[in-house]
């Protein structure tokens, strides 16, 4: 191999190695310890509401949040369970227990910044939330 071509290949290998190393987070960073701490302190699943026909609504995932006044809180997602069936309610973090309306519908309140924002009706068969519009 010619010396010039060898130096170009070596230079390319060095750039590739640096790029790969830069893309990987350093071991033991603050974000690693924060993630491990959050995982260790995440609340366990807990029953939030139950209804007829074996309908159960559980609090599952959790996120820490902070209000405008600096107060900290934990919001939880919901999961609808019937026997072995589990249906996650997407993107609805709440700070209060949902209310079961009937065997196919529940109501839950979306929380952000440690305060209630909007009420949602959730289809108990699909988990799909739909905003409740105020009467006009």
Protein Blocks (a to p, Z undefined) as FASTA:
>chain_A
ZZklmmmmmmmmmmmmmmmmmmpccehiaklmmmmmmmmmoccdddfbdcehhiacddfb
dcddddfkopacddddddddehjbccddehiacfbdcddfblmbccddddeehiafbdcd
ddfknopacdddddZZ
